[in-house]
Amino acid sequence: MKSMLTAAALITATTLVAACQSGPYIPPGPKTEVPTAKMGVGNFISPKACTSGTNTLNGKLIGASLCIRSQKYEVFGGPDITLSFNRELVTVLTPEEAVKGFRATKYGVTASFKCEEIPKKDTDEGRSYHCSYDASNLPLIRADITFP
């Protein structure tokens, strides 16, 4: 019985010490650079791909996701890019609309998305784009996207 009380006291003391040492949560500072994701989709094998990114804005962690989809026939909608911000749909763009750029303000944060076409190296490559998704001028996602 004495050993059980000693074990319980030891566990309680360890828990209290760990809780006191953890301190308050401090979000990471804003990122100025983010890695570039390589994304590609096929017509039938992998018709959808997604990536996500985060940054800290005004002390709050914000998140975004970018998904691409490809279809073999234009009847099914053709290729598109879906943007989400803090788990809410922002917009769905065609690659041509993405090259023109997109900007929207939600919850006081201005999300912007812009792609530029990457020149082909091979005739069988498909269409490739370098895209930037930002929130109030802070980078969230950088992606090199290839459609068939």
Buried (B, 14 or more C-beta within 10 A) or exposed (E): EEEEEEEEEEEEEEEEEEEEEEEEEEEEEBEEEBEBBEBBBBBEEEBEBEBBBBBBBEEEEBBBBBBBBBBEEEEEEBBBBBBBBBEEEBBEBEBEBBBEEBEEEEEEBEBBBBBEEBEEEEEEEBBBBBBBBBBBEBBBBBBBBBBB
